[in-house]
Amino acid sequence: MSGIPEPDEFRAQARQWLATVARPRAADGEWGSGSDSVAVFENWTEEQECEHTARTQEWERTRYDHGWGALNWQEAYEGRGLPAYYEQLYRAEEAAFDVPHRTEIFPVTQQLIAPAIGIWGTEEQKQRWLRPMLRTDELACQLFSETEAGSDLAAVRTRAVRDGDNWVLQGHKVWTSGARVATWGVAVCRTDPDVRKHAGITVFLVRMDAPGVTVRPIQQMTGGASFNEVYLDGVVVPDTDRLGPVGEGWRVTLSVLAAERLDSGNLGLDNADRALDLTRNLGRPLTGSEQQQAADLHIRTLVQRLIGLRVTAALVAGREPGAEASVGKLYATETMRRTSDLVSELLGSRLAADTGEWGTYAWTEHVLGAPGYSIAGGTDEIQHNILAERVLGLPKEPVR
């Protein structure tokens, strides 16, 4: 690892730099101060989402410009060529400082879309998109899911028809996070309906302000609208904005999905830790059942972090951690469920009635939002199928 700092040295350098540009967070022991939000999906208005996104972009640009962004990218993109897990080392140090919370659009842009462009993009596309996305001057959302396709992403119906040097897109996408603030949308489209479904797909980058693109928020149970549906009504996309070869879109899509599942294993850990803090600040002794649930959740957080290290080790070894990532995703969604169970047991009616007491009714956001992650990033059923095929060696169901 010539030229690469040792992990402890790197973390010390990160702490030293962070101390020059950000304030430390309040001490963990200050229960009852600051925000008590534990929302799984943000509950903002469009104005609030735009304001927070702008603040986060400013911070991400500061990181990038000082050499602390794009850590595992090449020098050509102002990266440092560090191993992938150094990003996690940096994040561990950053968590101790008061910097803007990264909403989903940021990891989607920097850790999902940009690497896919790095793999599949032409040199012109890499020059045009990578630096602006890594610096977050431009943000990208995923135009993947469709109501008719369900969990079978290869069954998309959004059509892209060739028209000279352009393509005309017609279709409807759902569950798109960040569509209101994204510059680009990565659209999975059907370009050939006459071949098997996995072979007739092509991926395009679509300007979210292009004529024919309509974004409509989807209201959540909590009353907010983190997700959107996106209508593509005769949207003209130049062929220069096609990502990957025509008909090879399924392979491009898998590149994005693999990265998404790698990032999902850390889901819910902050809220699980907050739930355990609640047990220590409840103001009454825990019942035997509550003690058992709290101990179970504590052990789960330790195991989940170990699974994350397994995923990192696979990356360091140059392997695609498909099975490890699926285990991490399944484990994370179960951790979120058990966090809901524990806080419901602890708070009782205070979870359902807003008394204004810090750290009580706010948990409604977690309880109502957590089930969504059994669907997001590949449903639990999809993850079980991956493990059945890749670990147990069971045959795939025949295509009918």
Order of alpha helices (4+ residues) and beta strands (2+ residues): alpha-alpha-alpha-alpha-alpha-beta-beta-beta-beta-beta-beta-beta-beta-alpha-alpha-alpha-alpha-alpha-alpha-alpha
